[in-house]
Amino acid sequence: NPIGCAAALATLDIFESDNVIENNKVLSKAMADACHRFVDHPHVSDVRQHGMVLAIEMIKDKKNKIEYDWKERRGLRVYEYALSQGALLRPLSNVTYFMPPYIIDEEQINKLADIAWTGINLATK
């Protein structure tokens, strides 16, 4: 498809001219810093990140490693709260994912982390 190929080539040009990969390294670090507090949350079992994707996994009892039943859809509760705050966080069972666009800035990353913190607190009550 010539239109698809033209769009792909234009995207590659933007990646090269705007130094997207190097900028994402800075943003990825900012996301890790903004979400570091989740490591000590009593209902978070794992925080993992690869580049600009970060996942926060909720757990019922951290000490005894008792998971929430997937049917409770705790991630969906975080997602719904985030939507009510104008943010989009991806739910998958008891995991909430950050998958921001590459145009996000550090202030917006901090806002997402704050929204996720409140959403997780509400979802794990």
Disulfide bonds with the S-S distance in Angstrom:
none
